[in-house]
Amino acid sequence: MRPEFVTRFLGEFHEKFREGDPHADHKRAEMDNVGALRRQYEAVVAGDFATALGLMAADVELDIVGPPCFPFAGRWRGRDEVGRALGRNVALVADQEPEVVSLTAQGDTVVVVARERGRGVPTGRTYDVHWVQVFRFRDGELVHVREVADTGSLLAAT
């Protein structure tokens, strides 16, 4: 059974995409990319990294920007490296409660701005962080992710 906050977070994707754009439902490529992104989040939340990675291009890149002391920061290329990074990063946090602040899609790019609360596993301390993730798709597959976060609270929790 999926926690309520996950259902709410994933349900906000299309709602936030449509927000402020009366033509959003006619943007087929963007709508498809938002749907693909939602499926990836669903798989990661379920711990199904094989499915999440299967939705990514073989040459996918993950770039999490942050200071060297930030345990989530780094750059990974290819499904294997990205899969290891996802597994490691997800294991550092618990009780995550993300909420979509905004979601913008244009062409092959989807930008998610969110706020997330949770608890760092290493310390048990809570965090409250804002983050931006920029996703780029090619032929329906995810090829690049860049994340930038307000790291202070998360750094103190991990």
ABEGO torsion letter per residue (X at the ends): XBBAAAAAAAAAAAAAAABGBAAAAABAAAAAAAAAAAAAAAAAAAGBAAAAAAABBAABBBBBBEBAABAABEBBBEAAAAAAAAAAAAAABBGBBBBBABBBBBEABBBBBBBBBBBBAAAGBBBBBBBBBBBBBBGGBBABBBBBBBAAAAAAAX
